Amino acid sequence: MQTHIAEYFKRAVLVALISVLLLSFTSMLVPHFALGNPDTEVKVVPSNVQVLVGQEFTVYINVTDVADLYGWEFQLDYNPSVLDLTYNATFAGGLNTPTITFKDSTNETTGHLWWAVSTSYPTTSGISHTDHAIFEIHFTAISTGTSNLDLSGTILSDSGANAISHTAVDGSVGVQTLDLTVTGVEICNKHANETWTHSIYANDTYSGGDYYYPVNVTIQNTGTLSASSFKVKLEVYYNTTSEASSEQSISSLAGGSTKEITFSNVFHPTKTGVAGRYSLKVTVDSENSVAEDNEANNELTKNDFMVTVMGDINRDRIVNILDGVKLSLAWTAVPGNTHWNVAADLNHDDVINVLDGARMSLNWGSSW
């Protein structure tokens, strides 16, 4: 009986000894991790960036909720066809000084960064952060698309060379376009729904007051990003002299969208073309409040129209029987009739009658 007990005791001691040896051997193979904070992160800040082609921007690599940080290492991949790396460096205050850099590799062809930095002797303690940048990266967006900012190989070390457990948080960059342009300028009748391809009369009146020719302006956002809060300006010039101007506010214009606006009380020409000509200049984003890919196409000028004397329906610079025939052919017409002629509606009351004939008679023989 005593022999069996002794044998059992020997075996138990042997098993315990083997377990201790295995545990010691395992601890030599697996690095020790500092407990750290479960909220400790290595992250890209900001995590999501939206920029335009040609725009420069900065992202940081931050470490959060860490204690006794003595060294760090990370790798980051980006899309070099979308982003151009222009600057990268360690960020002041991320580690105690002095520091030593073990790895500072950047490959702009493949879009890869690999850095490893630690505090150096005689400093023997690490630094604690709630949230602090350790690295700064500058990019320029060179084409539309998306580039992930993927972290890999992230290591945080305390002053005892123990790895600090953490979570790596990637980022992304969306590169879009925004380009506002003026695509059309049209002079209309008083309803602003009929393009005016006829004579424009100097000193025109309507119901006893000045008649303003409505100007329809078409603007477009040819980009992919929505534009918000900008103004469109219409300017009237006679030769190089400014005669009138007005601005309208646009709250937003989505990417790929077109919008038409009407300026109703700006264009009232008072001179014929005898000494010069009128031009209409339209500027989109007139106060330059929107960052665009192309600022050079924000203006459009229209000057291919004639301002003539009242009653010169056929635009031959004189009021005579040829204009009288034009008015006679449109006699009694209203909008929608086949014989309607908007240029013959000299008083803008939507009917061709004796009132228009009287206005023509008052200007008979006028020319320039």
C-alpha positions in Angstrom: 0.0 0.0 0.0 2.8 2.4 1.0 4.6 1.5 -2.3 1.5 2.6 -4.4 1.2 5.9 -2.5 4.9 6.7 -3.0 4.6 5.9 -6.7 1.5 8.1 -7.0 3.3 10.9 -5.2 6.3 10.6 -7.6 4.0 10.8 -10.6 2.2 13.9 -9.3 5.5 15.7 -8.6 6.7 14.8 -12.1 3.5 16.1 -13.8 3.8 19.4 -11.7 7.4 19.8 -12.7 6.6 19.2 -16.4 3.8 21.8 -16.2 6.1 24.4 -14.7 8.7 23.8 -17.4 6.1 24.0 -20.2 4.7 27.3 -18.7 8.2 28.8 -18.5 8.9 27.7 -22.1 5.6 29.2 -23.4 6.2 32.5 -21.7 9.5 32.7 -23.5 7.8 32.3 -26.9 4.8 34.6 -26.4 5.5 38.3 -25.7 4.0 39.9 -22.6 1.1 42.4 -23.2 0.6 45.2 -20.9 -3.0 45.3 -19.6 -3.5 48.9 -20.8 -6.9 50.4 -21.3 -9.5 48.5 -23.3 -10.3 51.8 -25.1 -6.7 52.3 -26.4 -6.7 52.9 -30.1 -4.3 53.7 -33.0 -6.5 55.5 -35.4 -6.6 57.7 -38.5 -8.0 61.2 -37.7 -10.3 62.3 -39.3 -11.6 58.9 -40.2 -13.6 60.1 -43.2 -12.4 62.9 -45.4 -14.3 64.4 -48.4 -12.2 66.6 -50.7 -12.1 68.0 -54.2 -9.6 67.2 -56.9 -6.6 69.4 -56.4 -7.4 70.0 -52.8 -4.7 69.6 -50.1 -5.6 68.1 -46.7 -4.0 66.6 -43.6 -4.7 63.4 -41.6 -3.1 62.3 -38.3 -2.3 59.0 -36.7 -3.6 59.3 -33.1 -3.2 57.2 -30.0 -6.0 57.3 -27.4 -6.3 56.3 -23.8 -2.8 55.0 -23.4 -0.4 55.0 -20.4 3.4 54.7 -20.3 3.8 54.9 -24.1 7.4 54.5 -24.9 7.4 53.5 -28.6 5.1 52.9 -31.5 5.2 51.3 -35.0 2.6 51.4 -37.8 2.2 50.8 -41.5 -0.3 52.6 -43.7 -1.5 51.9 -47.2 -3.3 54.4 -49.5 -4.2 54.6 -53.2 -1.5 56.5 -55.0 -3.7 56.9 -58.1 -6.1 59.0 -56.1 -3.8 60.7 -53.5 -0.4 62.2 -53.8 1.7 62.1 -50.6 3.3 65.5 -50.1 4.6 65.4 -46.5 4.8 63.0 -43.5 6.6 63.3 -40.2 6.3 62.5 -36.5 4.1 64.8 -34.5 5.5 66.8 -31.5 4.4 65.6 -28.1 3.5 62.1 -29.1 6.5 60.6 -27.1 8.9 61.8 -24.4 12.1 63.0 -25.8 14.8 62.2 -26.9 13.5 59.8 -29.5 15.1 57.4 -32.0 13.6 56.4 -35.4 14.2 52.8 -36.4 12.1 52.8 -39.6 11.0 55.7 -41.8 10.0 54.2 -45.1 7.7 55.8 -47.7 6.9 54.3 -51.1 4.8 56.7 -53.2 4.6 54.2 -56.1 2.8 51.6 -54.1 1.3 54.0 -51.5 2.9 52.6 -48.4 4.3 54.2 -45.2 6.2 52.3 -42.5 7.4 54.1 -39.4 8.8 52.9 -36.0 9.9 55.4 -33.3 10.7 55.1 -29.6 11.7 57.2 -26.7 15.5 56.8 -26.0 17.7 56.8 -22.9 18.3 58.7 -20.6 14.5 58.9 -20.5 13.2 55.7 -19.0 9.5 56.4 -18.6 6.7 56.6 -21.1 4.0 59.2 -21.7 0.2 59.0 -21.1 -2.4 60.3 -23.6 -6.2 60.7 -23.6 -6.0 61.5 -27.3 -2.9 62.7 -29.1 -1.4 62.6 -32.6 1.9 60.8 -33.1 2.2 61.3 -36.8 1.1 63.8 -39.5 0.5 63.1 -43.2 -0.3 65.6 -46.0 -2.0 64.6 -49.2 -3.2 66.2 -52.4 -6.2 64.8 -54.2 -5.2 64.1 -57.8 -8.2 62.2 -59.2 -11.8 61.3 -58.3 -12.4 58.1 -56.4 -12.0 56.6 -52.9 -8.8 55.8 -51.1 -8.8 53.7 -48.0 -6.2 54.6 -45.3 -5.5 51.1 -44.0 -3.4 50.6 -40.8 -1.5 47.4 -40.3 1.4 46.2 -38.2 0.5 48.6 -35.3 2.5 48.1 -32.2 2.5 50.2 -29.0 5.2 49.6 -26.4 5.5 50.6 -22.7 8.8 51.5 -21.1 9.3 47.9 -20.1 9.2 46.8 -23.8 5.8 45.2 -23.2 3.3 45.4 -26.1 0.2 47.5 -25.2 -3.0 45.9 -26.4 -5.0 48.2 -28.6 -7.4 48.5 -31.6 -6.4 49.9 -35.0 -9.0 52.1 -36.7 -8.6 52.8 -40.4 -9.7 55.8 -42.4 -10.9 56.7 -45.9 -10.8 59.6 -48.3 -13.5 60.4 -50.9 -12.3 62.6 -53.8 -15.1 64.3 -55.7 -15.5 67.1 -58.2 -17.5 70.4 -57.9 -17.6 72.7 -60.9 -20.2 75.4 -61.4 -20.7 76.8 -64.8 -23.0 79.1 -66.8 -24.4 77.2 -69.8 -27.0 79.6 -71.1 -28.1 83.2 -71.2 -31.4 83.9 -73.0 -33.5 87.1 -73.4 -37.2 86.4 -73.1 -40.5 88.0 -73.4 -42.4 89.2 -70.3 -43.6 85.7 -69.5 -40.0 84.5 -69.4 -41.0 81.3 -71.2 -40.4 82.3 -74.8 -36.9 83.0 -76.1 -36.6 86.4 -77.7 -35.1 86.0 -81.1 -36.5 89.3 -82.4 -35.7 93.0 -82.0 -35.1 94.4 -78.6 -36.4 98.0 -78.4 -34.6 100.8 -76.7 -36.6 102.7 -74.1 -39.4 100.1 -74.2 -42.4 100.6 -71.9 -45.1 98.5 -70.5 -48.3 99.7 -68.9 -46.8 103.2 -68.6 -43.6 102.1 -67.0 -40.2 100.9 -68.1 -40.2 97.4 -69.7 -37.5 95.1 -68.5 -36.7 92.2 -70.7 -36.5 89.0 -68.6 -33.2 87.2 -68.8 -33.1 83.4 -68.3 -29.9 82.0 -67.0 -29.0 78.3 -67.0 -26.3 77.1 -64.5 -25.0 73.6 -64.0 -22.9 71.7 -61.5 -20.9 69.3 -63.7 -19.2 67.8 -60.6 -20.3 65.0 -58.3 -20.4 67.0 -55.1 -23.3 69.2 -54.1 -22.7 72.9 -54.0 -24.5 74.9 -51.3 -25.2 78.6 -50.7 -23.8 80.6 -53.6 -24.9 83.6 -55.7 -25.4 84.2 -59.4 -24.9 87.7 -60.7 -26.2 89.4 -63.9 -24.5 92.5 -65.1 -25.6 94.7 -68.0 -23.0 96.7 -69.9 -23.2 99.2 -72.7 -19.8 98.9 -74.3 -17.6 98.8 -71.2 -19.9 100.9 -69.0 -21.9 99.0 -66.3 -25.6 100.0 -66.4 -27.3 97.6 -64.1 -26.6 94.5 -62.0 -28.4 92.0 -59.7 -27.6 88.9 -57.7 -29.8 85.9 -56.8 -29.0 83.4 -54.0 -29.0 79.7 -54.7 -29.4 77.5 -51.6 -27.9 74.3 -53.2 -27.2 72.6 -56.5 -26.6 68.8 -56.5 -23.8 67.3 -58.6 -24.8 66.7 -62.2 -27.8 69.0 -61.8 -29.0 72.0 -63.9 -31.0 75.0 -62.7 -32.7 77.8 -64.6 -33.2 81.2 -62.9 -34.8 84.4 -64.3 -33.7 88.0 -63.7 -36.9 90.0 -64.3 -35.9 93.6 -63.5 -32.4 94.2 -64.7 -32.3 94.6 -68.5 -33.9 97.8 -69.8 -31.8 99.1 -72.7 -32.0 102.8 -73.4 -29.6 103.1 -76.4 -29.5 101.6 -79.8 -26.5 100.2 -81.4 -25.5 103.4 -83.1 -22.7 104.1 -80.7 -22.0 100.6 -79.3 -23.7 97.5 -78.1 -25.1 95.9 -75.0 -23.7 92.8 -73.3 -25.0 90.6 -70.5 -22.4 89.1 -68.2 -23.5 86.2 -65.9 -21.2 85.0 -63.1 -22.0 81.9 -61.1 -20.6 81.8 -57.5 -20.1 85.6 -57.9 -18.8 85.9 -54.3 -16.4 83.0 -54.7 -17.9 81.1 -51.7 -17.6 77.6 -53.2 -14.4 75.7 -53.6 -14.4 74.4 -57.2 -12.2 72.3 -59.4 -12.3 74.9 -62.2 -12.9 78.6 -61.5 -12.2 79.7 -65.1 -15.7 78.7 -66.5 -17.8 80.7 -64.0 -18.6 83.5 -66.4 -20.6 83.7 -69.6 -21.2 86.9 -71.7 -23.9 87.3 -74.3 -23.6 90.1 -76.8 -25.1 88.7 -80.0 -28.4 90.7 -80.0 -29.6 93.9 -81.4 -31.1 96.9 -79.6 -33.0 99.0 -82.1 -35.7 101.6 -82.3 -39.3 100.9 -81.3 -41.2 99.3 -84.2 -38.2 98.0 -86.1 -39.7 94.5 -86.2 -37.5 93.2 -89.0 -34.3 94.6 -87.5 -33.1 96.5 -90.6 -32.5 99.6 -88.4 -35.4 101.7 -89.8 -39.2 101.7 -89.2 -41.0 101.6 -92.5 -43.6 99.8 -94.5 -41.7 96.5 -94.2 -42.3 96.6 -90.5 -45.9 97.7 -91.2 -46.5 94.5 -93.2 -45.0 92.4 -90.4 -47.5 94.0 -88.0 -50.4 93.6 -90.4 -49.6 89.8 -90.9 -49.9 89.4 -87.1 -53.0 91.5 -86.8 -55.5 90.3 -84.0 -53.0 87.5 -83.1 -52.6 86.3 -79.5 -50.0 83.9 -78.1 -50.6 80.5 -79.5 -52.0 81.6 -82.8 -50.2 80.5 -85.9 -49.7 84.1 -87.0 -48.6 85.4 -83.6 -45.4 87.4 -83.7 -44.1 88.5 -80.3 -42.0 91.3 -81.9 -45.1 92.9 -83.2 -46.7 93.1 -79.8 -45.1 96.5 -79.2 -46.9 97.3 -76.0 -46.6 93.8 -74.5 -50.3 93.2 -73.9 -50.5 89.8 -75.7 -52.6 91.0 -78.6 -51.7 92.7 -81.9 -54.1 95.6 -82.5 -54.4 99.3 -83.1 -52.4 100.1 -79.9 -49.4 98.4 -81.5 -50.1 100.2 -84.8 -50.2 103.6 -83.0 -46.8 102.9 -81.3 -45.3 102.0 -84.7 -46.7 105.1 -86.3 -45.2 107.4 -83.6 -41.8 106.0 -84.6 -42.3 105.9 -88.4 -39.1 106.7 -90.2 -36.9 106.4 -87.1 -33.5 104.8 -87.7 -30.0 104.5 -86.5 
